[in-house]
Amino acid sequence: MLNRAILTGRLTRDVDLRYTQSGTAVGTFTLAVDRRFTNQQGEREADFINCVIWRKSAENFANFVHKGSLVGIDGRIQTRNYENQQGQRVYVTEIVVENFALLEPRSARDNNASPAAASAGNSAPQQNNGDNPFNNSDSKGNGGTNNNSNTKNNSSSDDPFANSGDSIDISDDDLPF
């Protein structure tokens, strides 16, 4: 049997993160998924899909997304039922999220955050060049080349074998095609 749901959409509200009595994290949210066609007025309609995510994934998801975030989810469809306070049987169909993907760059997610978070997070660009092993500055933030670096400065060539001095002999028998 196969029960798989893959959706791409935007959150209609922030994730409602709660904890069970045993301490397990559970997040619920609604995903607005656009339909592929337009209605008679030429407008694109959307389906609003209820989703639930569990454990550490729920905590991570709630920390990184907010209302309006574009996400992709992968999970399974689940139908459950319960009896409400009026004694009526209520059926709930939802997606149990097993994997998710954040489909917007971090800058777009930060720009869509709440005004308080955006002003606090975007007040000044932070650079920590000392932790980046790929930059050309030393650990003090100076723009020069680090003397302890193992990098070689190739003048204008992008060929990694340009300064090796050895010739490379490749015959047709060495090629995989």
N, C-alpha and C positions, 0 to 999 in steps of 0.2 A: 504494500500500500504506500501511496505517496501523499503527503500533506505538506506542501511547501508554498509559502507566500513571500514574494519579493516586491517591495513597494518603495517608491520614491515620492516624497512629498514634504510639506512644511508643517511644523508643529502649530497647532491652533492656540496653544497656551503652554506655559512652562510645565515641566514634568512634575507631577504630584508624587513626591518621594515619601514613602512611609516605611515603617518597620513592623514586622509581625511580632507576636508575643515572644517568639523564640529569637528575635533579633535579626531576622532575614530581611534585607532591603527589597522593596518592591516599588517600582515606578509605574504610574499609569499616565497615558497621554493620548491625544487624538491627533491623527495625521490626516491632513487635507491632501488628497491625491486628485489632480486634475484628470478629467476625462479626455479622451483623444478627439472627441468631436464637439461641435458647438450646437446649441439649441436653436430654436426657430428665430430667436432675436440675435443670433450671431455671437452669443456669449458662451464662454466655456464654463461648464459646471464642474463641481468637484464632489467627490465622495469623502465622507469623514469617517475614518476607520479607527476604532478603539484599539489600543495596543497596551500590552503589559510587558514589563521587563523585570528580571529578577537578579538578586544578589549583587556582586561587585559591579557587574555590567550596568545595573540600575543606578548605582552611585556615580559611576563614571559618566554615563549618559546624562544624568541630571546636572553634573558639574560643567559639561561642555556644550550643552544646547539650551536654547530658550525659545520663547514664542517667535515664530517666523523662521526658525532655522531650517535649512534644507538638509534632509537626511535620507539615507537609504537604509531600509531594514530588511532583514531576512529572518523568517521564522515559520511558525505553523499556525493554522487556524484552529481555534478551540471554541467549543460551545459548552457553556455550563448553565445551570439553572439553580434557582433558589426560591424560597418562599418569602415574600415581603411582609411587612407589618399588617397589611390588609388581608393576608392569607392567599394572595394571588401568586401563581407560579410565574416567575420572571426568567426569560431566557436571554442570555448574553453571548454574543459572538464577538470574539476579539482575536488579535494576532499576538501570540506569545513570541516575543523577539528573542532570537538566539544570537544574532550578529547585527551590528549596525555600522554604518559608515557616515562620517561627516562630509558632506558634499560641497561645502563652501570653504574657501581659505580662511585662516584664522582672522585675518584683517576684516573680512566681511562679517564674520561672527561678532567680532569686537565692536564694529560700527553699528550693528543692530542691537547691541545690548542696551540695558536701561541707561538713561541719561547719567545717573550717578556713577554707574560702573564705567561708562564710556569716558566721563571726565576724569575719573581717577586713573583709569588704565591708559589713556592716551595723552596724559598731560606732558610727558617728555619721553622722547625715544630713549630706550636704554640699550647701551652697547656693552658687551662684555667680551672684548676681543681676546682676552687672555685665555678663555675657555675654548675658543674656536681653533682646532688644529689646522684649519685650511686657510687661515688668513696669513698675510705677509707682515704682521707686526709682532714685536716681541711681547713678553708677558707684562711689560710696564705700559703697554698701549702706544709705544712709539711706532712711527710708521716705517722704520727701517727693517732690514732683514735680520732675523735672529741668527747669531753666529753659531748657535748650537743646532741649527736646523739642518736636516738631511736633504733639503730640496736643492736641486741644481737649476740654475737660471739659463734656460735655453733662449738665445737671443731672439730669433724670430721664427724658429721652427717649432712645430707642435709634434715632431717625430721623436718619440721617447728613445729611439735607437740612434739618433743622429750623432751623438758624441761618443758612442761606444767603441768605435774604431774597428769593430768586427763586421764582416760582411755576412749577410744572411743568405744561405743557399736553400732555395725551395724548389723542388722538382714537381712535376705534374703528379707524381705518385703520392706526394704529401697532401694534396688538396682533397677535401672530402667530397668534391663534386665533379 
